Structures are given as structure tokens and as C-alpha cells.
Amino acid sequence: MKLSSLIPLLIALLSLNLTPIATALAQVSPKSLESLVIQEGGRKKPYLVFTEETLRSLSGKTALNLDGQKQDAMTLITGLWMSPDDSWKAKQLILVSNLPLRKHLGLDSAQKLYSWNELTSNEALAKEITAAAETRRRDPRAKLIGLQKEASDVGMRMGFFESLLKGDDFRIIMPLSGSDWVISSQIDPTEGKEIIESVNSMRSAWTQHDPNRFDQAATSLLGLQKQVGGLPSDWKISLEVVYQKAHPFRWSWILYAAAGIVLLLSRNSWERLGYHLAWVLAGSGFLLQAAGLLSRVLIAGRPPVTNMYESVIWVAFGTILFALIFETIYRARSFLLGAVPVAVASLILADSQPVILDHSIHPLTPVLRDNFWLSTHVLSITLSYAAFALSLGVAHVALAQVIAGRKPTAILYTYLYKTLQVGVLLLATGTILGGVWANYSWGRFWDWDPKETWALTALLGYLFLLHGRISGLWGGFGLAVGSVIAFMSVLMAWYGVNFVLGAGLHSYGFGTGGFPLVATFVGGELLFVAIAFLRKQRLGSA
Amino acid sequence: MIAERQRRSLLWRLIHQLGSLKLALVLLGTIAIAIATATFTEAHFDAAVARVWIYKAPWFIAWLGVLCINLFAVTLTRWPWQKKHTGFIITHYGIILLLIGAVIGSKLGFEGNVTLRTDGHPQRKIVTDRSCIQVESPSDSYLYLMPLDTRFLHTSVASPKYLPVPGTSLRIGIEAVSEHLSPQPHLAPASGKAGGSGVLLDFSSGIMKQTLHVGLSTGEGSQGTYDFFGRAALALVSNAKALPTHDPNDKKPWLDLIPASDGKSLEYRLGRGASVTSSGNLHEEDLLPLGWADWRLHVSQIAKNSAVVTTPAPDDSGAESGVPGFRAFLSNPEGEKSVSLWVASGEVVPLVLGKEMVRIGYGLELRPIPFSIALVDFEVPRDEGTETPSDFRATVRFKNTKTGSEKEGLIRMNHPASYPGGLLANMTGFNYKFSQAEWNPRDLKETTLQVLYDPGWLPKWIGSLAICLGIATMFYIRPRE
């Protein structure tokens, strides 16, 4: 079966939960433009995706309260395109996310969005941005840190706002020669007369609040764009529009959470029914998540593990996948019960932190552009993280029982051991595949790069745990405690190397990149283990 | 049976001790902690520090040796082997094989890089990542290479590090090292037209955290003017008549200096446009605020009959630029010492003691290869509508220097080219592999390729495969009883 024959099914599946877009208060709806193709960030994408990505990088959100009404990204960005007057400079659109920077600039610490006018008149900001530019000028490879980095991010958003206001980013037409698309005003007036007319007509309809004329002009522009050509296939654009609207991963976690609640609540005579219901709920969530991931694969043409956002989604997916496989074999409940919190937490995190975890699909750096190695090395490493996340979940089930004063069954510890085995096999394979890829593609097999080293550290940690269990140095409880602690090395390899080590000494203090969140998680986990430990000792002595 | 053979034989007891799980746990734990610590060292200091202290340190290598012994001994403890041991044995031998491959690779193989230009000559040498001191022995004029890395050299004037000059009784003493050597001006005595009135000036700014040393001389062949970051102009002239004329419309500040005839002071004029803002006399060690931001002038030396020469010296300008190097002298068994000189990376410096002269150089070791490589074409395709590279494509031509036979290769990202190439060479690693490493966005005629020659490749591969298959067998394949 060809992959593309899955598209109608995929679109149908994702369309089940389209959320309505809040455009009620806008007089002219730009909805007719959503499938317009626009070239931006190294690829062609639907206008809808462009507007949401654009607003997200400007404001960190996909909808804003502006002039007393909630405006979605399409309405807002289309407004910028259709009537780019100076009034936009006074609208609070630009994100200053970093609290220490806001304090440094003398801005309101509770307010995150500022207007272009407010920011350009802020002298402290100009000073920081100049300092950042000076650092970069001296050494183009220098990594900006602290306030300079934050200020430079704000400066980049301001620059992006300016180029939007100038209309430079609305590149909608393929020129006769070359691969760089152009904006409507750059089109040769004799050849592109109709296109220019459509855009002008859209502009006047927008400012005169004439929805019908706007839709007519927009439809005509879409038709003209097809005539000029150079577009991705229709199904790809439709799929991306549907994917963008459907938020499949959000619905997945809701279904997973429901499955978890059902599992927890169903007792006694309801236990069997509850288990089946949980299976159905988790299974549906899993299918929806699979559909979402498959959409990303089809849109981007590569495995869905190329940035932190994708890997968080993928690990959640893998955790549920392994749990469902184990549940199929053992019908144990504890796999699903352990997997659900991990998957739900990861998916909520991915959904709620768009500034740290970037949702958008970008072209990859050349060194990663190899689907064979990406799918073998990266998928096996991330699946190992998933297996370890599942072992973390199962360990939690066991430790929670200890804290509740019950003795976990021996079989639960056997299950835990089995999840650890999956992780060890995948992590060893993935790490070695990484070495082989490195050796093949650019020389050395192993160079003690921090990412490599932490993958190995995590592997050694888990081997330590398993060998200690075999030698009888610790039992099932020790295995559970170890599974939680060893997962911290996975976090270090996965998140820490990129966000903590990579950013250097100073990123801690500034709290960017989710460090406080991860630190809280680690602290919480250690506390949990400590409580279980104390409880176990008391139970043992009782 | 196991207890029985341990009781009977000392060798078996030793094997069981060496292959014990306890030792395995100690090894796993310590290695994990050591390498995890190393990543933090690396993030806070320098990758090279972590390398020297941990990854490449003798104790770490020895520890890996103990690991190999442990891995080997543990497979012996299971003797006589049964079917159920298959996965276990494959895995543990796989790790040993992988480590053996790594040792072979690091001893017999090498890594380096080569920079090629489409309009340049074919290259026959590879720059390795190993720093070396080159010594040309006066006894046979042969060039000797000795590994030396200034970053990890502990040395001082009181206790220099000595290296022998091969074939002689002379020694080279290294008494200081620096990671930031750059050409610095000095005043050197000069006669005739080359010798003029010279000054050595230090400009410093607290805001910019920078110090700049400038040498000027009126002698022929030395520079008498200096462009101060394009923001101001300096000039040293022999007399008032030779003063430069200043354009009234040019608002750039300037500083003109005229040496006094006694050779001990300077007359200065500080101005902007056509107007002089201040003037006066300066002596050695005088300080003068310039009114250009917070830049200050310090007169460090004034001398007659001198010329400006530049020699490498540690850069105290505050910019972390410059090249590594060391200061060395020559000494003989009688205890006599030559003048000590700075040797910067990439330079050759002669050290003279009495009648003996030894030329020494410092830099990355060059390794000859048995063929030449030339860059035929280099392309950087971009992502649509952006300047971001989507790939790097270098077409190279290999030429066997003995037979003269040629071969073309295409190097793309993730797709290296190799020489001699072919299945056998690629399998065994007796093969030079070229992959894309660096490029210069401003000059697309140039590319830098990473070169790898790794005879340990085969054991690494087989070891890798064995580890993965072994673990899978151990966990998931149960032999029928």
C-alpha cells in the first residue's frame, strides 16, 4: 500500500476533532486564504500554518487579545498584510518573555507583550542589542548568553515585525526564473497583472469590510497561484491545514488521561470492564497520536524526531506503544497505569511550551539529512528513552504501593525488569548506531562529545542497575528506586546536554529553556524516592 | 562444580575474582561517574581539559583495560559454556572487540583535515590534530618531530621543560607558554636610513577592555602612521614642517607626534578637523587621556636610531585572539644559555648558542598521504528562498603519486568519498575517508575536509554488531531445554 493512499483516511481521522476558530468579531474572515501557499523558512507551507508560526514567533501565542477582542493568527497577520499602517506599531504584539530582562529594561514584570513603539524607545534594550551585535561582530560563532541573548531574541522579533509590516515575508508567487518566491509587488506588472489585481482587490475589500469581495479575490488568487505552478501537491497542503487545525496530540493526552482515570477508579466487579474501557481510550489516543505523527512525517518527509518538541511527542508515543505491547502480552494494568502519567505529562508539556519546544516544521541542517541514519539511530535512541520512561512509570506504581503501605507483588518487579531490558537493548543499539553513523559520515566513531558521553553514562547506569539486581545486591525495591534515579541520566542525555550544558554556566540563573521545570521534576522525583525509602524502612522494621 | 574448582585451583579462584559481578559494578559505576564529570569540565573549561584529565588519561585507559579483563574473565567463569550462554558471551566479547578496535584505531590510524581550493594546488599532506615541536638538528639537518601541547605543559622560568636536540648534546628549554601569541611591535636599534626616532605607545580602554600596542618610527621601512580602528589617525613625523594637513570637514580626531632632538621626549598635538584641541610634551611613562571615549595613551618607550620590528609575544590586549606557542632557549652541557625567544604556532625560529644554531618550529603535525587530492568543484545548494545551506558537494580528484592513476569522487554531507575505496578497503579501514567538515561562506572556492584513516574499523564494526545481537539474544531468545 502506498503511503499516500493513507491520506484521505488520515485527513478524515484528524478532522474528527477540528476546533472552531475564533474569528467571530473580525468583519472579514481570511478563512478563504488558509490553503494559499507561501514560501517561508526554507519550505512551502499553507498560509494558515505560516500565520500561526509567525504569530507564535512574534508573541509566543497563536491568538491574542487585541483592541478588546480575541484575534486568531490568521486574522491578525492578514490584517498586517492587508493594511500595513503605522497603527500596528502601537499594538502590543512583541514578546519579551524573560523576566530578568523585563526588570532590567524597567518594564512591567507582569506584562509580556509590548508594542514596537514601546520597545524602540527603550534605551536599555537598544544598549543590550548593540552589545549583543558587538559580541557577534567580534566572533560570529560566539554564543550569546544571559541578558544579551534575551535582548537579541527580542531584537529579532522586532526585526521580524518590521519585515512583516513591509510585506517582505508574504512570498506567494514563483518567479519565472530562480527558486526564490516573490511578494506580489515584486511581480512583473505585465505578466502578473491579475495577481496584483487580486491582491489589491483583497486589500480594498479588507479595509472596506467587504467579506464577499475579499473571498472572491482570495479564491481568484488561489486559482492564479495554481496556474503559475511550483506548488506542493494539493494533498500535502490539505493535510497540513487539517493537521494544523486538529491538534491531534492534545486530544491524545485527553484520551490517555481518561484511560488512566478509568483504570484508577475501576475496582472489584468493575475492574474487567474498566480495563477494557481503558484499553479503548488509550488505543484511540494512540491511533490519533500515530495519525498526527504520520502527518508530520508526510509533511516533512522525514522521521518525526528532529527537534525537542518532536522527540517529546515521540517518547510519549513510544511509552504508550510499549505499554500496549506489554499489556497485550501480560494484561497487567500496571504498564498502562505507569505509562499514562508519563505520556500525559510529556504531551501537555509539548503543547503548553511553544517558546521552548518549537512546533513548526523546519528544514534540517545538512548533517541530519539522512533518513536512513535518522530513522535507525535517532528512533532507537528515542525509543529507548520511551522504554525507560515506561520503567519510570512502572517504578512509580511500585513505589506508590510502598508509600501506601502495601508490598508490591514480585511479578510487578519482573515487569519492571522487562521494561528496563527493552530500554537497555535500544539504548545500546542506538548509541552504537550513532557511533557507526559518525564514523561513516564524518570520521571518528567516538569522540566523547557530551551527547555521546551522556548516552553512554545513561547506558552504564542502567547496566549497573541490572547487574546489581542479578548479583542480588538489591531486590525489586532497589530496582524500582534505581529506575527512577537512572532516568535522571536519560533526562541529562536528552534535555540537559542540549539545554543546560550547551547553554553554558549562565543559563541556570536566567531560567530560560525550561530549566526550572526540569529541576523541579528532578527534585520531586528524588523526594518521592526518599519518601518511599523511609516508608519501606518503617514497613520493614514493623 | 564452580566452588569445587575454585577450591582446587588458584587460577580458577583468580578468574572468578577478576570476573566477579562486584568488580563489574565498581567498574560500571566509576566509569559512569568519571565520564559524567568530564562533560561538566568540558562545558565549564575546555574539551581538551576533559580529554587530558579523563578520557585520554592513563588511569582511564588502564581502567578500561581492567574492564576488558573483567569482561573476559566473566565469560570464563561460565565454562563449560552451554547454549543459554550464547548471548551473554557474544555481548561481552563484542565489547572487548570494540575496545580493541578503538585501540588499533588510535595507535595505527589518524584523523586530520585538509583545506582545498578549486583554484589551488593538489594536496599531499594532511593536518592532524596533534601539536608537535619540530627541531632541525644541526648534526644531520634532519627535521625531528616531538609531540608537544602547550596547553598541558607545566613549565616556568625556574623549572623549564627540557627537550633534547637529537644528535647533539644541546637541549631546548621551554620556560613559558601562551595560548594567545600575536605579533607585537618593538623598537630595535637600527643604523642608517632605517634608524629613525621611534616610539612605542600603549592605548588602553576600560570600557572596551582592550589594550593596543603601537610602534612608530620615522626611519625608512618602519611605519610612521597608524589608523586607529578607522576612527582616528596617528602620525609620527620628524619635524613640524612634515606635519600632515588636516581636512577641516573631516571630523575624525587625530594625534600628531614630533620627537624632540634629545630623543627623550615628544611634542604632541591632539585635534579634530583643522583645530588643535590640546598640545604639549610627553616623556616615557607619561599618561595622556585622549578624549576618544575612554581611550588613554601611555608612552612606553622613546628611542633614537631605531626601527619598528614585530615579534610574537603574549597578547594582553584583552581579545582572546592569537595563536599558541612557547618561549624557548638553547642550553649546552656547560650550562650556557641562549637568548630565549617566543615561538608561535606556524613559525620557525632560530635559536643561537655560540656557534650552534638550532631551528625550531611549532604547530600541528602534517602527515603525508600516498596520493594527492585536488578540489575540482565545490557547490553549496540552499534551502528554497533562503541562504541556509541544504548540502555541501565537493568533487575531488585523487591521483596515485606512484602510478599516476586518477579517480574522481563526490563528497556530500553524510556521503564521504574514500581512497583507494572499494569493498575490501572500506571494510578493513585501510582506507582514507574524506568527509565535509568546514566551509567558508565568504569564499566558495574553498572547503575543508575531514580525513580519517582507521585500521581499527573492522573490529569496531564486528564488536558493535556483536553487542547488539548479543543483548537481543540474551534478553529475548531462550534456548529449548
Interface residues (C-beta under 8 A of the other chain):
Chain A: Q39 E40 G41 G42 R43 K44 R138 R171 S179 D180 W181 P363 P366 V367 R369 D370 W373 Q421 V424 L425 A428 T429 I432 G435 V436 N439 Y440 S441 W442 G443 R444 F445 W446 W448 P450 T453 W454 L456 T457 L460 G461 L463 F464 H467 G468 I470 S471 L473 S489 M492 V497 L501 G502 G504 L505
Chain B: L21 K22 A24 L25 L28 G29 I31 A32 I35 A36 A38 T39 F40 E42 A43 H44 A47 A50 R51 Y55 G101 A102 G105 E111 A319 D383 E384 G385 T386 T388 P389 S390 D391 F392 M413 N414 H415 P416 K433 S435 Q436 A437 Q450 V451 L452 D454 W457 K460 W461 S464 I467 C468 I471 A472 F475
